[in-house]
Amino acid sequence: ALLRRYKHRCEWFQRDRLLGIWKSNTGSGERSLAAGLYEYLYDQGIEFSIQPSSASGAVDLVAAQEEGKERLIADAKVFNLEKGKGYIVKAFSQIYQYTLDYNQPFGYLVIFKTCEEDLKFPLAGQEQSTPFVIHNNKTIFFLVIDICAHQKTASQRGQLKVVEITDAELVKCPADNDSAF
């Protein structure tokens, strides 16, 4: 719920500022955008570690574990046409691995979308319009935050252009064959 509220806050009240942060230095803009997420979660009373090391690398954020509660495992990425959907597919694999490293059932991929094209996840899972994938008992949620500086109003934009990422692109299963098994 906090992450959905953060999405709404960014899209309604901080879009221009966040896009400016990204554009001012695209090399470290992703890290700067993630810092805004950290600040928001801190203001909400969430205790966490930033970029703690794990067996697979450093996830952006791991919330402190409280008795009876699951940790928040989150990674922030930027999506635009230059990076392409392969970047998000790779990010999915990354956050999935972090859920394994920290033995947590949930992971959150927070995606800051900086282009006009919509990012579509036609996935089997959806929770209050937040798409998710369940793989190997791990649930990865995709939270897309639109910070694009749309040049036209919604009524003037014309046909929606979409970049689609499917379950099959996120998780590849080798073809069944009659090998040594």
Accessible surface in RSA format (square Angstrom, percent):
REM  Atomic radii and reference values for relative SASA: ProtOr
REM  Chains: A
REM  Algorithm: Lee & Richards
REM  Probe-radius: 1.40
REM  Slices: 20
REM RES _ NUM      All-atoms   Total-Side   Main-Chain    Non-polar    All polar
REM                ABS   REL    ABS   REL    ABS   REL    ABS   REL    ABS   REL
RES ALA A   1   101.41  93.2  60.72  93.7  40.70  92.6  61.66  86.8  39.75 105.3
RES LEU A   2    58.71  32.7  56.18  40.2   2.53   6.4  56.50  39.7   2.21   5.9
RES LEU A   3    15.08   8.4  14.52  10.4   0.56   1.4  14.52  10.2   0.56   1.5
RES ARG A   4    79.89  33.5  74.97  38.2   4.92  11.7  29.66  40.5  50.23  30.4
RES ARG A   5   163.85  68.8 156.87  80.0   6.98  16.6  40.42  55.2 123.43  74.8
RES TYR A   6     2.11   1.0   2.11   1.2   0.00   0.0   0.91   0.7   1.20   1.5
RES LYS A   7    61.12  29.8  61.12  37.5   0.00   0.0  44.52  40.1  16.60  17.7
RES HIS A   8    89.30  48.8  86.92  60.4   2.38   6.1  60.88  62.7  28.42  33.1
RES ARG A   9    75.89  31.9  73.47  37.5   2.43   5.8  24.26  33.2  51.63  31.3
RES CYS A  10     0.18   0.1   0.18   0.2   0.00   0.0   0.00   0.0   0.18   0.2
RES GLU A  11    31.82  18.3  25.87  19.6   5.94  14.1   2.92   5.7  28.89  23.6
RES TRP A  12   175.23  70.3 141.86  68.7  33.37  78.3 121.99  65.0  53.24  86.4
RES PHE A  13   154.06  77.1 118.44  73.4  35.62  92.7 125.14  75.9  28.91  82.8
RES GLN A  14    34.74  19.4  32.56  23.8   2.18   5.2   6.72  14.3  28.02  21.3
RES ARG A  15    59.05  24.8  57.08  29.1   1.97   4.7  22.25  30.4  36.80  22.3
RES ASP A  16   114.96  80.5 102.18 101.7  12.78  30.2  39.94  94.0  75.02  74.8
RES ARG A  17   124.14  52.1 110.94  56.6  13.20  31.4  79.36 108.5  44.78  27.1
RES LEU A  18     1.81   1.0   1.81   1.3   0.00   0.0   1.81   1.3   0.00   0.0
RES LEU A  19     9.85   5.5   9.85   7.0   0.00   0.0   9.85   6.9   0.00   0.0
RES GLY A  20    35.89  44.3   0.00   N/A  35.89  44.3  31.55  86.6   4.34   9.7
RES ILE A  21    49.03  27.9  43.40  32.3   5.63  13.6  46.36  33.4   2.67   7.2
RES TRP A  22    17.05   6.8  17.05   8.3   0.00   0.0   8.16   4.4   8.88  14.4
RES LYS A  23   137.65  67.2 114.20  70.1  23.45  55.8  71.41  64.3  66.24  70.6
RES SER A  24    93.91  79.4  52.32  69.8  41.59  95.8  49.74 105.9  44.18  61.9
RES ASN A  25    79.93  55.1  73.69  71.2   6.24  15.0  23.26  56.0  56.67  54.8
RES THR A  26    77.79  55.3  64.86  65.8  12.93  30.8  32.07  43.1  45.72  69.1
RES GLY A  27    75.95  93.7   0.00   N/A  75.95  93.7  40.71 111.7  35.24  78.9
RES SER A  28    47.10  39.8  43.31  57.8   3.79   8.7  35.95  76.6  11.15  15.6
RES GLY A  29     0.64   0.8   0.00   N/A   0.64   0.8   0.64   1.8   0.00   0.0
RES GLU A  30    34.54  19.8  34.31  26.0   0.23   0.5  17.19  33.3  17.35  14.2
RES ARG A  31   162.50  68.2 155.17  79.1   7.33  17.5  55.10  75.3 107.40  65.1
RES SER A  32    46.33  39.1  36.34  48.5   9.99  23.0  13.81  29.4  32.52  45.6
RES LEU A  33     0.15   0.1   0.02   0.0   0.13   0.3   0.15   0.1   0.00   0.0
RES ALA A  34     2.36   2.2   2.36   3.6   0.00   0.0   2.36   3.3   0.00   0.0
RES ALA A  35    50.01  46.0  44.74  69.0   5.28  12.0  45.63  64.3   4.38  11.6
RES GLY A  36    15.49  19.1   0.00   N/A  15.49  19.1  12.76  35.0   2.73   6.1
RES LEU A  37     2.04   1.1   2.04   1.5   0.00   0.0   2.04   1.4   0.00   0.0
RES TYR A  38    18.52   8.6  18.37  10.5   0.14   0.4  16.87  12.7   1.65   2.0
RES GLU A  39   108.19  62.1 101.16  76.5   7.03  16.7  35.03  67.7  73.17  59.7
RES TYR A  40     9.58   4.5   8.42   4.8   1.16   3.0   9.27   7.0   0.31   0.4
RES LEU A  41     1.14   0.6   1.14   0.8   0.00   0.0   1.14   0.8   0.00   0.0
RES TYR A  42   145.02  67.7 138.57  78.8   6.45  16.8  89.83  67.5  55.19  68.0
RES ASP A  43    96.75  67.8  62.09  61.8  34.67  82.0  22.79  53.6  73.96  73.8
RES GLN A  44    78.66  44.0  48.48  35.4  30.18  71.9   6.22  13.2  72.44  54.9
RES GLY A  45    56.74  70.0   0.00   N/A  56.74  70.0  34.63  95.0  22.11  49.5
RES ILE A  46    45.88  26.1  44.10  32.9   1.78   4.3  45.34  32.7   0.54   1.5
RES GLU A  47   110.96  63.7 106.97  80.9   3.99   9.5  41.92  81.1  69.04  56.4
RES PHE A  48    43.36  21.7  11.97   7.4  31.38  81.7  14.27   8.7  29.09  83.2
RES SER A  49    58.44  49.4  52.80  70.5   5.64  13.0  18.88  40.2  39.56  55.4
RES ILE A  50    91.66  52.2  67.27  50.1  24.39  58.8  67.27  48.4  24.39  66.2
RES GLN A  51    76.60  42.8  61.70  45.1  14.90  35.5  10.16  21.6  66.43  50.4
RES PRO A  52    32.27  23.5  21.91  20.0  10.36  37.7  32.27  26.6   0.00   0.0
RES SER A  53    99.97  84.5  74.70  99.7  25.27  58.2  38.88  82.8  61.10  85.6
RES SER A  54    30.17  25.5   2.84   3.8  27.33  63.0  16.28  34.7  13.89  19.5
RES ALA A  55   107.10  98.5  54.22  83.7  52.88 120.3  67.81  95.5  39.29 104.1
RES SER A  56    53.76  45.4  16.15  21.6  37.60  86.6  18.97  40.4  34.79  48.7
RES GLY A  57    32.54  40.1   0.00   N/A  32.54  40.1  30.90  84.8   1.64   3.7
RES ALA A  58    46.53  42.8  29.15  45.0  17.38  39.5  29.15  41.1  17.38  46.0
RES VAL A  59     0.00   0.0   0.00   0.0   0.00   0.0   0.00   0.0   0.00   0.0
RES ASP A  60    20.06  14.1  20.06  20.0   0.00   0.0   2.13   5.0  17.93  17.9
RES LEU A  61     0.03   0.0   0.03   0.0   0.00   0.0   0.03   0.0   0.00   0.0
RES VAL A  62     7.04   4.6   6.04   5.5   1.00   2.4   6.04   5.3   1.00   2.7
RES ALA A  63     8.33   7.7   7.96  12.3   0.37   0.8   7.96  11.2   0.37   1.0
RES ALA A  64    51.78  47.6  35.98  55.5  15.81  36.0  44.89  63.2   6.89  18.3
RES GLN A  65   105.08  58.8  75.24  55.0  29.84  71.1  18.84  40.1  86.25  65.4
RES GLU A  66    95.33  54.7  86.88  65.7   8.45  20.1  37.30  72.1  58.03  47.4
RES GLU A  67   177.92 102.1 146.19 110.6  31.73  75.5  70.25 135.9 107.68  87.9
RES GLY A  68    82.68 102.0   0.00   N/A  82.68 102.0  42.85 117.6  39.83  89.2
RES LYS A  69   130.53  63.7 121.67  74.7   8.86  21.1  78.05  70.3  52.48  55.9
RES GLU A  70   101.35  58.2  78.11  59.1  23.25  55.4  26.24  50.8  75.11  61.3
RES ARG A  71    65.13  27.3  61.50  31.4   3.62   8.6   0.51   0.7  64.62  39.2
RES LEU A  72    29.63  16.5  26.36  18.9   3.28   8.2  28.93  20.3   0.70   1.9
RES ILE A  73     0.00   0.0   0.00   0.0   0.00   0.0   0.00   0.0   0.00   0.0
RES ALA A  74     0.57   0.5   0.56   0.9   0.01   0.0   0.57   0.8   0.00   0.0
RES ASP A  75     1.85   1.3   1.60   1.6   0.25   0.6   0.25   0.6   1.60   1.6
RES ALA A  76     2.23   2.1   0.33   0.5   1.90   4.3   0.33   0.5   1.90   5.0
RES LYS A  77    23.90  11.7  23.90  14.7   0.00   0.0   1.19   1.1  22.71  24.2
RES VAL A  78     0.00   0.0   0.00   0.0   0.00   0.0   0.00   0.0   0.00   0.0
RES PHE A  79     0.20   0.1   0.20   0.1   0.00   0.0   0.20   0.1   0.00   0.0
RES ASN A  80    12.72   8.8  12.72  12.3   0.00   0.0   4.20  10.1   8.51   8.2
RES LEU A  81    92.30  51.4  73.73  52.7  18.56  46.7  74.11  52.0  18.19  48.9
RES GLU A  82   154.75  88.8 116.82  88.4  37.93  90.3  72.25 139.8  82.50  67.4
RES LYS A  83    75.84  37.0  50.87  31.2  24.97  59.5  24.50  22.1  51.34  54.7
RES GLY A  84    20.83  25.7   0.00   N/A  20.83  25.7  20.83  57.2   0.00   0.0
RES LYS A  85    77.09  37.6  73.73  45.2   3.36   8.0  45.52  41.0  31.57  33.6
RES GLY A  86    47.40  58.5   0.00   N/A  47.40  58.5  37.15 101.9  10.25  23.0
RES TYR A  87    54.56  25.5  47.75  27.2   6.81  17.7  42.24  31.7  12.32  15.2
RES ILE A  88     0.00   0.0   0.00   0.0   0.00   0.0   0.00   0.0   0.00   0.0
RES VAL A  89    34.95  23.0  34.73  31.4   0.22   0.5  34.73  30.2   0.22   0.6
RES LYS A  90   140.82  68.7 134.69  82.6   6.13  14.6  86.24  77.6  54.58  58.1
RES ALA A  91     0.78   0.7   0.15   0.2   0.63   1.4   0.54   0.8   0.24   0.6
RES PHE A  92     4.70   2.4   4.70   2.9   0.00   0.0   4.70   2.8   0.00   0.0
RES SER A  93    62.31  52.7  59.46  79.4   2.85   6.6  23.33  49.7  38.98  54.6
RES GLN A  94    56.31  31.5  50.09  36.6   6.23  14.8  26.59  56.6  29.72  22.5
RES ILE A  95     0.00   0.0   0.00   0.0   0.00   0.0   0.00   0.0   0.00   0.0
RES TYR A  96    30.77  14.4  30.77  17.5   0.00   0.0  26.14  19.6   4.63   5.7
RES GLN A  97    67.95  38.0  67.95  49.7   0.00   0.0  19.17  40.8  48.78  37.0
RES TYR A  98     7.29   3.4   7.29   4.2   0.00   0.0   1.03   0.8   6.26   7.7
RES THR A  99     0.00   0.0   0.00   0.0   0.00   0.0   0.00   0.0   0.00   0.0
RES LEU A 100    67.09  37.4  49.37  35.3  17.72  44.5  50.58  35.5  16.51  44.4
RES ASP A 101    44.94  31.5   7.49   7.5  37.46  88.6   9.03  21.3  35.91  35.8
RES TYR A 102    37.88  17.7  25.80  14.7  12.08  31.4  30.37  22.8   7.51   9.3
RES ASN A 103   120.83  83.3 109.72 106.0  11.11  26.8  26.16  63.0  94.67  91.5
RES GLN A 104     8.87   5.0   8.79   6.4   0.07   0.2   0.13   0.3   8.74   6.6
RES PRO A 105    40.57  29.6  39.11  35.7   1.46   5.3  40.07  33.1   0.50   3.1
RES PHE A 106    72.00  36.0  71.76  44.4   0.24   0.6  71.76  43.5   0.24   0.7
RES GLY A 107     0.00   0.0   0.00   N/A   0.00   0.0   0.00   0.0   0.00   0.0
RES TYR A 108    52.87  24.7  52.87  30.1   0.00   0.0  21.08  15.8  31.79  39.2
RES LEU A 109     0.00   0.0   0.00   0.0   0.00   0.0   0.00   0.0   0.00   0.0
RES VAL A 110     0.00   0.0   0.00   0.0   0.00   0.0   0.00   0.0   0.00   0.0
RES ILE A 111     0.00   0.0   0.00   0.0   0.00   0.0   0.00   0.0   0.00   0.0
RES PHE A 112     0.17   0.1   0.17   0.1   0.00   0.0   0.17   0.1   0.00   0.0
RES LYS A 113     6.21   3.0   6.21   3.8   0.00   0.0   4.21   3.8   2.00   2.1
RES THR A 114    21.19  15.1   3.92   4.0  17.27  41.2   1.99   2.7  19.19  29.0
RES CYS A 115    16.04  12.1  11.11  12.4   4.92  11.6  16.04  40.6   0.00   0.0
RES GLU A 116    79.60  45.7  66.58  50.4  13.02  31.0  48.73  94.2  30.88  25.2
RES GLU A 117    30.32  17.4  29.87  22.6   0.45   1.1   8.17  15.8  22.15  18.1
RES ASP A 118    52.50  36.8  51.96  51.7   0.54   1.3   5.37  12.6  47.14  47.0
RES LEU A 119    12.59   7.0   0.00   0.0  12.59  31.6   0.00   0.0  12.59  33.9
RES LYS A 120    94.37  46.0  90.73  55.7   3.64   8.7  47.28  42.6  47.09  50.2
RES PHE A 121    14.67   7.3   1.87   1.2  12.80  33.3   1.87   1.1  12.80  36.6
RES PRO A 122    56.76  41.4  28.77  26.2  27.99 101.7  42.04  34.7  14.72  91.5
RES LEU A 123    18.62  10.4   0.23   0.2  18.39  46.2   1.96   1.4  16.66  44.8
RES ALA A 124   108.54  99.8  63.13  97.4  45.41 103.3  76.50 107.7  32.04  84.9
RES GLY A 125    11.15  13.7   0.00   N/A  11.15  13.7   8.66  23.8   2.49   5.6
RES GLN A 126   104.82  58.6  78.47  57.3  26.35  62.7  30.57  65.1  74.25  56.3
RES GLU A 127    81.25  46.6  80.08  60.6   1.16   2.8  20.36  39.4  60.88  49.7
RES GLN A 128   123.61  69.1  95.80  70.0  27.81  66.2  47.23 100.5  76.37  57.9
RES SER A 129    90.47  76.4  67.92  90.6  22.54  51.9  42.29  90.1  48.17  67.5
RES THR A 130    11.13   7.9   9.95  10.1   1.18   2.8   8.51  11.4   2.61   4.0
RES PRO A 131    17.93  13.1  17.93  16.3   0.00   0.0  17.93  14.8   0.00   0.0
RES PHE A 132    30.96  15.5  30.27  18.7   0.69   1.8  30.27  18.4   0.69   2.0
RES VAL A 133     9.06   6.0   6.21   5.6   2.85   6.9   9.02   7.8   0.04   0.1
RES ILE A 134   110.94  63.1  82.33  61.3  28.61  69.0  82.33  59.3  28.61  77.6
RES HIS A 135    62.87  34.4  59.96  41.7   2.91   7.4  30.83  31.8  32.04  37.3
RES ASN A 136    94.55  65.2  70.56  68.2  23.99  57.8  17.30  41.6  77.24  74.7
RES ASN A 137   130.98  90.3 112.04 108.3  18.94  45.6  29.49  71.0 101.48  98.1
RES LYS A 138    23.13  11.3  22.99  14.1   0.14   0.3   8.86   8.0  14.27  15.2
RES THR A 139    15.04  10.7  15.04  15.2   0.00   0.0   3.60   4.8  11.44  17.3
RES ILE A 140     0.43   0.2   0.43   0.3   0.00   0.0   0.43   0.3   0.00   0.0
RES PHE A 141    27.04  13.5  26.94  16.7   0.10   0.3  26.94  16.3   0.10   0.3
RES PHE A 142     1.11   0.6   0.00   0.0   1.11   2.9   0.00   0.0   1.11   3.2
RES LEU A 143     6.72   3.7   6.29   4.5   0.44   1.1   6.72   4.7   0.00   0.0
RES VAL A 144    24.59  16.2  21.08  19.1   3.51   8.5  21.08  18.3   3.51   9.5
RES ILE A 145     0.00   0.0   0.00   0.0   0.00   0.0   0.00   0.0   0.00   0.0
RES ASP A 146    28.13  19.7  28.13  28.0   0.00   0.0  10.78  25.4  17.34  17.3
RES ILE A 147     0.00   0.0   0.00   0.0   0.00   0.0   0.00   0.0   0.00   0.0
RES CYS A 148     6.37   4.8   6.37   7.1   0.00   0.0   0.00   0.0   6.37   6.9
RES ALA A 149    35.53  32.7  26.88  41.5   8.65  19.7  30.69  43.2   4.84  12.8
RES HIS A 150    43.01  23.5  16.66  11.6  26.34  67.4  15.71  16.2  27.30  31.8
RES GLN A 151   155.04  86.7 120.15  87.8  34.88  83.1  53.93 114.8 101.10  76.7
RES LYS A 152   118.38  57.8 110.01  67.5   8.38  19.9  62.84  56.6  55.54  59.2
RES THR A 153    82.88  58.9  75.76  76.8   7.13  17.0  79.95 107.4   2.93   4.4
RES ALA A 154    81.27  74.7  59.99  92.6  21.28  48.4  60.83  85.7  20.44  54.1
RES SER A 155   109.25  92.3  64.96  86.7  44.29 102.0  58.42 124.4  50.83  71.2
RES GLN A 156   113.54  63.5  93.71  68.5  19.82  47.2  31.00  66.0  82.54  62.6
RES ARG A 157   100.60  42.2  76.86  39.2  23.74  56.5  29.47  40.3  71.12  43.1
RES GLY A 158    65.15  80.3   0.00   N/A  65.15  80.3  42.39 116.3  22.75  51.0
RES GLN A 159   166.68  93.2 140.84 102.9  25.85  61.5  52.91 112.6 113.77  86.3
RES LEU A 160   120.86  67.3  98.42  70.4  22.44  56.4 102.79  72.2  18.07  48.6
RES LYS A 161   138.94  67.8 131.39  80.6   7.55  18.0  84.48  76.0  54.46  58.0
RES VAL A 162    65.41  43.0  31.75  28.7  33.66  81.1  31.75  27.6  33.66  91.3
RES VAL A 163    26.69  17.6  23.10  20.9   3.58   8.6  26.69  23.2   0.00   0.0
RES GLU A 164    68.82  39.5  64.81  49.0   4.01   9.6  17.86  34.6  50.96  41.6
RES ILE A 165     0.00   0.0   0.00   0.0   0.00   0.0   0.00   0.0   0.00   0.0
RES THR A 166    39.80  28.3  39.80  40.3   0.00   0.0  36.17  48.6   3.63   5.5
RES ASP A 167    59.45  41.6  56.98  56.7   2.47   5.8  33.13  78.0  26.32  26.2
RES ALA A 168    70.30  64.6  60.40  93.2   9.91  22.5  67.23  94.7   3.07   8.1
RES GLU A 169    47.76  27.4  43.41  32.8   4.35  10.4  25.89  50.1  21.87  17.9
RES LEU A 170    12.62   7.0   0.01   0.0  12.61  31.7   0.01   0.0  12.61  33.9
RES VAL A 171    38.61  25.4  27.85  25.2  10.76  25.9  30.84  26.8   7.78  21.1
RES LYS A 172   165.64  80.8 138.22  84.8  27.42  65.3 104.15  93.7  61.49  65.5
RES CYS A 173   103.97  78.6  76.46  85.3  27.50  64.6  30.84  78.1  73.13  78.9
RES PRO A 174   123.42  89.9 101.12  92.2  22.30  81.1 113.55  93.7   9.87  61.4
RES ALA A 175    87.46  80.4  63.88  98.6  23.58  53.6  74.20 104.5  13.26  35.1
RES ASP A 176   148.94 104.3 116.26 115.7  32.67  77.3  42.55 100.2 106.38 106.1
RES ASN A 177   112.22  77.4  80.88  78.2  31.34  75.5  36.37  87.5  75.85  73.3
RES ASP A 178   153.19 107.3 117.36 116.8  35.83  84.7  42.90 101.0 110.29 110.0
RES SER A 179    64.56  54.6  38.24  51.0  26.32  60.6  43.78  93.2  20.79  29.1
RES ALA A 180   109.61 100.8  62.88  97.0  46.73 106.3  77.44 109.1  32.17  85.2
RES PHE A 181   233.10 116.6 169.36 104.9  63.74 165.9 189.24 114.7  43.87 125.5
END  Absolute sums over single chains surface
CHAIN  1 A    10502.0       8138.2       2363.8       5476.7       5025.4
END  Absolute sums over all chains
TOTAL         10502.0       8138.2       2363.8       5476.7       5025.4
